[in-house]
Amino acid sequence: MTDAAARRFSIPRLNKFARFTFVDVILWCLRIGVVIVVVGGTIGTLIKGRYAFAQWLDLVMFGLTIGSVYALIALGYTMVYGVLRLINFAHGDIMMTGAFSGYFIATAFDRSGFLNSSPILALLGVLAVAMTCSTTIAVLTERFAYRPFRHVRGFAPLICAIGVSFFLEQTFRGLFGPSIRSYPDPKWQATPITAFGFNIPRVDVIVIISAIVAMIVLYLIIQRTRMGTAMRAVSEDTDAAALMGIDVDKVVVFTFALGGAMAGIAGVFYAFVFKQVYFYMGFTPGIKAFGAAVLGGIGSVPGAMLGGFFLGLVESVGPALFLDGIGIPAPYQLRDLIAFTLLIMVLIFRPQGILGERMAKKRA
């Protein structure tokens, strides 16, 4: 090989390596470190054999249950962002309002015995009250807090959303106090469902099935109705949709109403799973649901569903599967660390989310 040919061969290779910066090296080290922890922890956990199949099944069921709640909340984030390009950070607190309103009607049903004698009707009544309350607050929030900032650029809409979050939290703290209230625990929840020789908590099955049905109904509304078509048109181009005769304000209100209804359902299910409500209960699930929306691809309805379920499974199964094998004591106390680490990894390495590329061309 001549000197000229050697130079032509080496210059592209040098340019390729010259593009690597110190940040690229750090990110690659982070990737390798995460892979080592995940693979090494998984192998170590499986070798130890500390968990029986029934325990893994319990973890998976709980992951699907809490993932259903995250998915319902994430739908509100992704719909509002898809239409307004606004991150509604008050959405977790709207879920809290649904849980609180459901608490009062559930407590009344429990004292009267209706919650145990007619569980289906009682649960539907609790959901109806929670959905009505959260939907009303979501619509009022859009009308008085977000609409004046709809055409404002910069950080004003984001700061307003954070302000609404604090307003809702402190309002409910002033009205109902800072103490934690215990959600009713009806007898029918304590009876497990037996399937293939395994006992599955009844509340988990109810939450998962109900959440899936709610998400399917929401998806059909968006894809198969005139208002859903209008929502997708406004999401693509607000000005063009207005020129075509679409009432943008009506579409936005309908979007917030749908998101509020999903948040109300999520609030009731979250309270039935964890058996407590308090004024600050919406913050952490709201942040995790936002992570689920980003994970699935913000603006994508199927992505929000997928991201919620995936985040719930990782949060539930991850501590035992990844951390127990490398000798970390009490790994389940680090489930929030795993959830937020997953969010950070997605934001760094795939900010468009799992379905982000496809949905950028054709939004759900």
C-alpha positions as CSV (number, residue, x, y, z in Angstrom):
1,M,0.0,0.0,0.0
2,T,1.4,3.4,-1.0
3,D,1.7,6.3,1.4
4,A,-1.2,8.2,-0.3
5,A,-3.5,5.2,-0.1
6,A,-2.6,4.7,3.6
7,R,-3.4,8.4,4.3
8,R,-6.8,8.0,2.5
9,F,-7.5,4.9,4.6
10,S,-6.5,6.5,7.9
11,I,-8.2,9.9,7.6
12,P,-11.8,8.6,7.7
13,R,-11.0,6.4,10.7
14,L,-9.3,9.3,12.5
15,N,-12.3,11.5,11.8
16,K,-14.6,8.8,13.1
17,F,-12.8,8.6,16.4
18,A,-12.4,12.4,16.6
19,R,-16.2,12.7,16.8
20,F,-16.2,10.9,20.2
21,T,-16.2,13.4,23.1
22,F,-15.8,13.1,26.8
23,V,-19.6,13.0,27.2
24,D,-19.8,10.1,24.7
25,V,-17.3,8.1,26.8
26,I,-19.3,8.8,30.0
27,L,-22.5,7.7,28.3
28,W,-21.0,4.5,27.0
29,C,-19.6,3.8,30.5
30,L,-23.1,4.4,31.9
31,R,-24.6,2.0,29.3
32,I,-22.1,-0.7,30.1
33,G,-22.6,-0.2,33.9
34,V,-26.3,-0.6,33.6
35,V,-25.9,-3.7,31.4
36,I,-23.5,-5.2,33.9
37,V,-25.8,-4.6,36.9
38,V,-28.9,-5.9,35.1
39,V,-27.3,-9.0,33.6
40,G,-25.1,-9.7,36.6
41,G,-27.9,-9.2,39.1
42,T,-30.3,-11.3,37.1
43,I,-27.9,-14.2,36.9
44,G,-27.1,-13.9,40.6
45,T,-30.7,-13.8,41.6
46,L,-31.6,-16.9,39.5
47,I,-28.6,-18.8,40.8
48,K,-29.5,-18.1,44.4
49,G,-33.1,-19.3,43.7
50,R,-34.5,-17.4,46.7
51,Y,-37.8,-16.7,45.0
52,A,-40.4,-19.4,44.1
53,F,-42.5,-19.2,40.9
54,A,-45.5,-18.1,43.0
55,Q,-43.5,-15.1,44.3
56,W,-42.5,-14.1,40.8
57,L,-46.1,-14.3,39.8
58,D,-47.1,-12.0,42.7
59,L,-44.5,-9.5,41.6
60,V,-45.6,-9.6,38.0
61,M,-49.3,-9.2,39.0
62,F,-48.5,-6.3,41.2
63,G,-46.4,-4.8,38.4
64,L,-49.3,-5.0,36.0
65,T,-51.6,-3.6,38.6
66,I,-49.5,-0.5,39.4
67,G,-48.6,-0.3,35.7
68,S,-52.3,0.0,34.8
69,V,-52.6,3.0,37.2
70,Y,-49.5,4.6,35.6
71,A,-50.9,4.0,32.1
72,L,-54.2,5.6,33.0
73,I,-52.5,8.7,34.4
74,A,-50.0,8.8,31.5
75,L,-52.9,8.9,29.0
76,G,-53.8,12.4,30.4
77,Y,-50.2,13.6,30.0
78,T,-49.9,12.3,26.4
79,M,-53.3,13.6,25.2
80,V,-52.8,17.1,26.5
81,Y,-49.2,17.2,25.1
82,G,-50.4,15.8,21.8
83,V,-53.0,18.6,21.4
84,L,-51.4,21.6,23.2
85,R,-47.7,20.7,23.4
86,L,-48.1,21.3,27.1
87,I,-46.8,19.1,30.0
88,N,-49.7,19.2,32.5
89,F,-47.7,18.7,35.7
90,A,-50.9,19.1,37.7
91,H,-52.3,15.9,36.3
92,G,-51.1,13.8,39.2
93,D,-52.9,16.1,41.6
94,I,-56.1,15.8,39.5
95,M,-55.8,12.1,40.1
96,M,-55.5,12.9,43.8
97,T,-58.8,14.8,43.7
98,G,-60.5,11.8,42.1
99,A,-59.1,9.5,44.9
100,F,-60.4,11.9,47.6
101,S,-63.9,12.2,46.2
102,G,-64.0,8.5,45.7
103,Y,-62.9,8.0,49.3
104,F,-65.9,9.8,50.7
105,I,-68.5,7.9,48.7
106,A,-66.7,4.6,49.3
107,T,-66.6,5.2,53.0
108,A,-70.4,6.0,53.0
109,F,-71.0,2.7,51.0
110,D,-68.8,0.8,53.4
111,R,-70.7,2.0,56.5
112,S,-74.0,1.2,55.0
113,G,-72.9,-2.2,53.9
114,F,-73.6,-1.5,50.2
115,L,-69.9,-1.9,49.3
116,N,-70.0,-5.6,50.4
117,S,-73.5,-6.5,49.5
118,S,-73.4,-5.0,45.9
119,P,-69.7,-4.6,45.1
120,I,-70.1,-4.0,41.3
121,L,-72.7,-1.3,41.7
122,A,-70.8,0.3,44.6
123,L,-67.5,0.3,42.6
124,L,-69.3,1.8,39.6
125,G,-70.7,4.5,41.9
126,V,-67.3,5.3,43.4
127,L,-65.8,5.5,39.9
128,A,-68.6,7.8,38.7
129,V,-68.1,10.2,41.5
130,A,-64.3,10.2,41.2
131,M,-64.5,10.7,37.4
132,T,-67.0,13.5,37.8
133,C,-64.9,15.4,40.3
134,S,-61.6,14.9,38.5
135,T,-63.1,15.8,35.1
136,T,-64.7,19.0,36.5
137,I,-61.4,20.1,38.0
138,A,-59.5,19.3,34.9
139,V,-61.9,21.3,32.7
140,L,-61.8,24.3,35.2
141,T,-58.0,24.1,35.2
142,E,-57.9,24.3,31.5
143,R,-60.4,27.2,31.3
144,F,-58.9,29.5,34.0
145,A,-55.2,28.4,34.2
146,Y,-54.0,27.1,30.8
147,R,-56.2,28.9,28.2
148,P,-54.7,32.3,28.9
149,F,-51.3,30.9,28.2
150,R,-52.2,28.9,25.1
151,H,-50.4,31.2,22.7
152,V,-47.6,32.2,25.0
153,R,-44.1,31.0,24.3
154,G,-41.5,30.3,26.9
155,F,-41.7,28.9,30.4
156,A,-44.9,30.6,31.5
157,P,-47.3,27.7,30.7
158,L,-44.9,25.2,32.5
159,I,-44.7,27.5,35.6
160,C,-48.5,27.8,35.5
161,A,-48.9,24.0,35.5
162,I,-46.5,23.7,38.5
163,G,-48.5,26.4,40.3
164,V,-51.8,24.6,39.6
165,S,-50.2,21.5,41.2
166,F,-49.3,23.3,44.4
167,F,-52.7,25.0,44.4
168,L,-54.6,21.7,44.3
169,E,-52.4,20.1,46.9
170,Q,-52.6,23.0,49.4
171,T,-56.4,23.4,48.8
172,F,-57.1,19.8,49.7
173,R,-54.7,20.0,52.6
174,G,-56.6,23.0,53.9
175,L,-60.0,21.4,53.4
176,F,-59.3,17.9,54.6
177,G,-56.1,18.2,56.7
178,P,-52.6,16.7,56.3
179,S,-53.4,13.3,57.9
180,I,-53.6,10.1,55.9
181,R,-57.0,8.6,55.5
182,S,-57.6,4.8,55.3
183,Y,-59.5,3.7,52.3
184,P,-62.3,1.1,52.9
185,D,-61.2,-2.6,52.8
186,P,-64.2,-4.6,51.8
187,K,-64.3,-8.3,52.4
188,W,-64.6,-9.3,48.8
189,Q,-61.1,-7.8,48.2
190,A,-59.5,-10.2,50.7
191,T,-60.8,-13.3,48.8
192,P,-58.2,-14.3,46.1
193,I,-58.9,-15.7,42.7
194,T,-57.5,-19.2,42.2
195,A,-56.1,-19.9,38.7
196,F,-53.8,-22.9,37.8
197,G,-53.2,-23.6,41.4
198,F,-52.0,-20.0,42.2
199,N,-53.8,-17.4,44.3
200,I,-54.2,-14.0,42.6
201,P,-55.4,-11.0,44.6
202,R,-58.9,-10.1,43.5
203,V,-58.2,-6.4,43.6
204,D,-55.3,-6.8,41.1
205,V,-57.5,-8.6,38.6
206,I,-60.2,-5.9,38.9
207,V,-57.7,-3.1,38.5
208,I,-56.0,-4.6,35.5
209,I,-59.2,-5.6,33.6
210,S,-60.9,-2.3,34.4
211,A,-57.9,-0.3,33.3
212,I,-57.6,-2.2,30.0
213,V,-61.3,-1.7,29.3
214,A,-61.0,2.0,30.0
215,M,-57.9,2.4,27.8
216,I,-59.6,0.5,24.9
217,V,-62.7,2.7,25.2
218,L,-60.5,5.8,25.1
219,Y,-58.5,4.5,22.1
220,L,-61.8,3.8,20.2
221,I,-63.0,7.3,21.1
222,I,-59.9,8.9,19.6
223,Q,-59.8,6.6,16.5
224,R,-63.4,6.0,15.7
225,T,-65.4,9.2,16.6
226,R,-65.7,12.6,15.0
227,M,-64.4,14.3,18.1
228,G,-61.4,11.9,18.1
229,T,-60.7,12.9,14.4
230,A,-60.9,16.5,15.4
231,M,-58.4,15.9,18.3
232,R,-56.0,14.3,15.9
233,A,-56.4,17.2,13.4
234,V,-55.7,19.8,16.1
235,S,-52.7,17.7,17.2
236,E,-51.3,17.9,13.7
237,D,-51.9,21.6,13.0
238,T,-54.0,23.8,15.2
239,D,-54.3,26.7,12.8
240,A,-55.2,24.5,9.8
241,A,-57.8,22.7,11.9
242,A,-59.4,26.0,12.9
243,L,-59.5,27.1,9.2
244,M,-61.3,23.8,8.4
245,G,-64.1,24.7,10.8
246,I,-63.0,22.7,13.9
247,D,-63.8,24.4,17.2
248,V,-60.3,24.2,18.8
249,D,-61.6,25.3,22.3
250,K,-64.2,22.5,22.3
251,V,-61.5,20.0,21.3
252,V,-59.2,21.1,24.0
253,V,-61.9,21.0,26.7
254,F,-62.9,17.5,25.5
255,T,-59.2,16.4,25.7
256,F,-58.9,17.7,29.3
257,A,-62.2,16.0,30.2
258,L,-61.0,12.6,28.9
259,G,-57.7,13.0,30.7
260,G,-59.5,13.9,33.9
261,A,-61.8,10.9,33.7
262,M,-58.9,8.6,33.3
263,A,-57.2,10.3,36.2
264,G,-60.3,9.8,38.4
265,I,-60.3,6.0,37.5
266,A,-56.6,5.8,38.3
267,G,-57.1,7.6,41.6
268,V,-59.7,5.1,42.8
269,F,-57.7,2.1,41.8
270,Y,-54.5,3.5,43.3
271,A,-56.4,4.0,46.6
272,F,-57.9,0.6,46.5
273,V,-54.4,-0.9,46.1
274,F,-52.5,1.1,48.7
275,K,-55.5,1.7,51.0
276,Q,-54.7,5.4,51.8
277,V,-55.3,8.9,50.5
278,Y,-53.7,12.2,51.4
279,F,-53.2,15.5,49.8
280,Y,-49.7,14.8,48.5
281,M,-50.5,11.3,47.1
282,G,-50.6,12.4,43.4
283,F,-47.1,13.7,43.1
284,T,-45.0,10.5,42.9
285,P,-47.5,8.6,40.7
286,G,-47.8,11.6,38.5
287,I,-44.0,11.9,38.0
288,K,-43.8,8.2,37.3
289,A,-46.7,8.4,34.9
290,F,-45.0,11.2,33.1
291,G,-42.0,8.9,32.8
292,A,-44.2,6.2,31.4
293,A,-45.6,8.6,28.8
294,V,-42.0,9.6,27.8
295,L,-41.0,5.9,27.8
296,G,-43.7,5.0,25.4
297,G,-43.4,8.1,23.3
298,I,-45.0,11.4,24.5
299,G,-48.0,12.1,22.3
300,S,-48.7,8.5,21.6
301,V,-51.8,6.9,23.2
302,P,-50.6,3.3,22.6
303,G,-47.2,4.3,23.8
304,A,-48.6,5.7,27.1
305,M,-50.3,2.3,27.7
306,L,-47.2,0.3,26.8
307,G,-44.9,2.6,28.9
308,G,-47.2,2.4,31.9
309,F,-47.3,-1.4,32.0
310,F,-43.5,-1.6,31.3
311,L,-42.7,0.8,34.1
312,G,-44.9,-1.0,36.5
313,L,-43.3,-4.3,35.7
314,V,-39.8,-3.0,36.0
315,E,-40.6,-1.2,39.3
316,S,-42.1,-4.4,40.8
317,V,-39.9,-7.1,39.4
318,G,-36.7,-5.1,39.0
319,P,-35.6,-4.8,42.6
320,A,-35.7,-8.6,43.2
321,L,-34.4,-9.5,39.8
322,F,-31.6,-6.9,39.4
323,L,-30.5,-6.0,42.9
324,D,-30.9,-9.1,45.0
325,G,-28.4,-11.0,43.0
326,I,-25.6,-8.5,43.7
327,G,-26.1,-8.6,47.4
328,I,-28.0,-5.3,48.0
329,P,-30.0,-5.6,51.3
330,A,-33.8,-4.8,51.2
331,P,-33.7,-4.2,47.4
332,Y,-37.5,-3.5,47.2
333,Q,-36.9,-0.2,49.0
334,L,-35.0,1.0,45.9
335,R,-37.9,0.4,43.5
336,D,-38.3,4.2,43.0
337,L,-34.6,4.4,42.2
338,I,-35.1,1.8,39.5
339,A,-38.1,3.6,38.1
340,F,-36.4,7.0,37.9
341,T,-33.2,5.5,36.6
342,L,-35.2,4.0,33.7
343,L,-36.7,7.4,33.0
344,I,-33.2,9.0,33.0
345,M,-31.9,6.3,30.6
346,V,-34.8,6.8,28.2
347,L,-34.3,10.6,28.2
348,I,-30.6,10.2,27.5
349,F,-30.5,7.4,24.9
350,R,-34.0,7.4,23.3
351,P,-35.8,10.6,24.1
352,Q,-38.5,10.0,21.5
353,G,-39.6,6.9,23.4
354,I,-40.4,3.3,22.3
355,L,-43.0,4.4,19.7
356,G,-41.7,7.8,19.2
357,E,-40.3,7.5,15.6
358,R,-43.5,5.9,14.2
359,M,-45.8,8.3,16.0
360,A,-43.8,11.3,14.9
361,K,-45.0,10.5,11.4
362,K,-48.5,9.4,12.4
363,R,-49.8,10.2,15.8
364,A,-52.2,8.0,17.6
